[in-house]
Amino acid sequence: MNYNISFSEMNKLAEQANSKKSKLSLEDMRKQVALLKTKSVSKVKKQQS
């Protein structure tokens, strides 16, 4: 594979990849984090012991 790529090309590819990501609002991200914290495996294990 040829890894000789200019910074501008790399930047363009990164911007394309980021634009394809789902647009989550900050509030949605906070909800997701709260949900993950409540369902975390380590927390469940601590509560069981």
Secondary structure, 3 states (H helix, E strand, C coil): CCCCCCHHHHHHHHHHHHHHCCCCCHHHHHHHHHHHHHCCHHHHHHHHC
